[in-house]
């Protein structure tokens, strides 16, 4: 029998198909926000173009690792040849070509991609009046913010953590024993730790900036200023005053130092000394971004 | 029967600006219209009824849920159709309605199935796979109605549902809402500037003015309140009859052309005091040698009622 479309039908639930309680309902809501945010992004062709560019370096490394392991060259030769491609499978790599550096390089693309998607993922909710739509359902402010942040973190991981983990798994898988995985298992928590720092910090900052600026052009300008101009300014101040701490004005530098804290690798002793301060700067600025975001969401909830 | 809305002494302030002052309301299940000028407090009241804003003071219940404590539970029982554009860019119609179901806490499968059902019901079955940026204003309003209906709520809060629609679209939207009310018995709170929409759909009316409830009750009862107004036409001398009526505390309002067009027939709008009987018109006319030729209770429409309440006359 076909559906009688002309008349209203009450919701006949499947077994257990009622609206969830506060916890289950909130979880379903957060999952829906994450899903929808990622879906929105993937409907933009430009996103796929940036993703293709962002992932190209990973594809090169993946192919090289595959080829070298299949040639069954001695591991020393394999590692040397990999280094010529600018990558090292060592956990602690003195030439700065390891997983940490791979993630750092990937995060440049992430920055460009985030500048592009902030207006769609967060800005449009404020610009188009979609936020009251979300909040008039069973979603609280914190669930909305959590959903958006998880989606952004997921997106950042797609460019950084996931390729790094795949390369780690690939090399171990194509070698004849599990020695590589056993010897370098600390790489996994290091990748996850650095990925979490990158994800949470960038997601929070982008969400806060996008909530206030909303449109693509201003978001892109402020975002790039934050990472390019502040970096230049910090470098100049450090050079002119001779105070090395000024370099911490550069958020990119702070992220790198915090990442090195996770991997336990520092280029210089000075970097090691600055890394804890860099981590604190990131924590403080991220907290300010979170508070600004909460304040902005509350303002829309009241005035929409 | 449990009241639909039962709030007492609710006040709300945006910083120093008081949006609502000691609002008390008891509304029975059914159809309710909220009218008021811009800044009268309608939207604030709506958001408090939805549990989005918590009153600065006072409290109460909507569908038995405390507006201060149970906002999540309350929103599970209410379907809200916002006035704002409020669509998620790049989604398709069916995805948007299913998202609404997900956000209400429905299981994913149910939300999708239900999205198809309600889109068919509001007449968007054929357009369900179109992107939202391809929808016309009328279709977007229908889509938002579908998104509010997806979890089969007991109460629908409709904020300006006919906003921006052409006459045909407005009629179609009102017909859908009427059909919904008739078929399901759902309660509807309609917030609009279009008084004709409220007159057509609602049984109860709340007139908001400067952050307070100026009048609330059934439309019929509010009109009864104005049954003290009569259109009066008589023949005979004017002055004695007018003097007699004024002496009996009846106030008379003459139409503008009255003085300009001399006529043996007079007419006026009479507002009578409490306890007045229509027979008294004839009695006073008899004494003044006038003949009442027409006496008709003046039926006030919602627009007149609204202006009388908000502007004094």
HADDOCK unambig.tbl for C-alpha pairs under 7 A between the chains (distance, minus, plus):
assign (segid A and resid 5 and name CA) (segid B and resid 120 and name CA) 5.22 0.50 0.50
assign (segid A and resid 5 and name CA) (segid B and resid 121 and name CA) 5.38 0.50 0.50
assign (segid A and resid 6 and name CA) (segid B and resid 121 and name CA) 5.70 0.50 0.50
assign (segid A and resid 7 and name CA) (segid B and resid 121 and name CA) 6.18 0.50 0.50
assign (segid A and resid 8 and name CA) (segid B and resid 121 and name CA) 6.05 0.50 0.50
assign (segid A and resid 8 and name CA) (segid B and resid 180 and name CA) 6.95 0.50 0.50
assign (segid A and resid 10 and name CA) (segid B and resid 152 and name CA) 6.05 0.50 0.50
assign (segid A and resid 11 and name CA) (segid B and resid 114 and name CA) 6.99 0.50 0.50
assign (segid A and resid 11 and name CA) (segid B and resid 151 and name CA) 6.79 0.50 0.50
assign (segid A and resid 11 and name CA) (segid B and resid 152 and name CA) 5.79 0.50 0.50
assign (segid A and resid 13 and name CA) (segid B and resid 110 and name CA) 6.97 0.50 0.50
assign (segid A and resid 17 and name CA) (segid B and resid 107 and name CA) 5.95 0.50 0.50
assign (segid A and resid 17 and name CA) (segid B and resid 110 and name CA) 6.99 0.50 0.50
assign (segid A and resid 18 and name CA) (segid B and resid 106 and name CA) 6.41 0.50 0.50
assign (segid A and resid 19 and name CA) (segid B and resid 105 and name CA) 4.97 0.50 0.50
assign (segid A and resid 19 and name CA) (segid B and resid 106 and name CA) 4.77 0.50 0.50
assign (segid A and resid 20 and name CA) (segid B and resid 105 and name CA) 5.47 0.50 0.50
assign (segid A and resid 20 and name CA) (segid B and resid 106 and name CA) 6.71 0.50 0.50
assign (segid A and resid 22 and name CA) (segid B and resid 72 and name CA) 6.90 0.50 0.50
assign (segid A and resid 25 and name CA) (segid B and resid 104 and name CA) 6.85 0.50 0.50
assign (segid A and resid 25 and name CA) (segid B and resid 105 and name CA) 4.04 0.50 0.50
assign (segid A and resid 26 and name CA) (segid B and resid 105 and name CA) 6.82 0.50 0.50
assign (segid A and resid 28 and name CA) (segid B and resid 102 and name CA) 6.11 0.50 0.50
assign (segid A and resid 28 and name CA) (segid B and resid 103 and name CA) 6.73 0.50 0.50
assign (segid A and resid 28 and name CA) (segid B and resid 105 and name CA) 5.62 0.50 0.50
assign (segid A and resid 29 and name CA) (segid B and resid 102 and name CA) 5.76 0.50 0.50
assign (segid A and resid 29 and name CA) (segid B and resid 103 and name CA) 4.32 0.50 0.50
assign (segid A and resid 29 and name CA) (segid B and resid 105 and name CA) 6.15 0.50 0.50
assign (segid A and resid 32 and name CA) (segid B and resid 99 and name CA) 6.48 0.50 0.50
assign (segid A and resid 32 and name CA) (segid B and resid 102 and name CA) 6.02 0.50 0.50
assign (segid A and resid 32 and name CA) (segid B and resid 103 and name CA) 6.64 0.50 0.50
assign (segid A and resid 40 and name CA) (segid B and resid 90 and name CA) 5.79 0.50 0.50
assign (segid A and resid 40 and name CA) (segid B and resid 91 and name CA) 6.82 0.50 0.50
assign (segid A and resid 43 and name CA) (segid B and resid 90 and name CA) 6.69 0.50 0.50
assign (segid A and resid 128 and name CA) (segid B and resid 85 and name CA) 6.07 0.50 0.50
assign (segid A and resid 128 and name CA) (segid B and resid 86 and name CA) 5.75 0.50 0.50
assign (segid A and resid 128 and name CA) (segid B and resid 87 and name CA) 6.97 0.50 0.50
assign (segid A and resid 129 and name CA) (segid B and resid 84 and name CA) 5.79 0.50 0.50
assign (segid A and resid 129 and name CA) (segid B and resid 85 and name CA) 6.00 0.50 0.50
assign (segid A and resid 129 and name CA) (segid B and resid 86 and name CA) 4.60 0.50 0.50
assign (segid A and resid 130 and name CA) (segid B and resid 86 and name CA) 3.99 0.50 0.50
assign (segid A and resid 130 and name CA) (segid B and resid 87 and name CA) 5.58 0.50 0.50
assign (segid A and resid 130 and name CA) (segid B and resid 88 and name CA) 6.35 0.50 0.50
assign (segid A and resid 133 and name CA) (segid B and resid 82 and name CA) 6.96 0.50 0.50
assign (segid A and resid 133 and name CA) (segid B and resid 86 and name CA) 5.85 0.50 0.50
assign (segid A and resid 136 and name CA) (segid B and resid 52 and name CA) 6.81 0.50 0.50
assign (segid A and resid 136 and name CA) (segid B and resid 75 and name CA) 6.95 0.50 0.50
assign (segid A and resid 136 and name CA) (segid B and resid 80 and name CA) 6.73 0.50 0.50
assign (segid A and resid 137 and name CA) (segid B and resid 75 and name CA) 5.95 0.50 0.50
assign (segid A and resid 137 and name CA) (segid B and resid 103 and name CA) 5.69 0.50 0.50
assign (segid A and resid 137 and name CA) (segid B and resid 104 and name CA) 5.26 0.50 0.50
assign (segid A and resid 138 and name CA) (segid B and resid 72 and name CA) 5.07 0.50 0.50
assign (segid A and resid 138 and name CA) (segid B and resid 75 and name CA) 5.69 0.50 0.50
assign (segid A and resid 138 and name CA) (segid B and resid 76 and name CA) 6.33 0.50 0.50
assign (segid A and resid 138 and name CA) (segid B and resid 103 and name CA) 6.07 0.50 0.50
assign (segid A and resid 138 and name CA) (segid B and resid 104 and name CA) 5.11 0.50 0.50
assign (segid A and resid 138 and name CA) (segid B and resid 105 and name CA) 6.96 0.50 0.50
assign (segid A and resid 139 and name CA) (segid B and resid 103 and name CA) 6.47 0.50 0.50
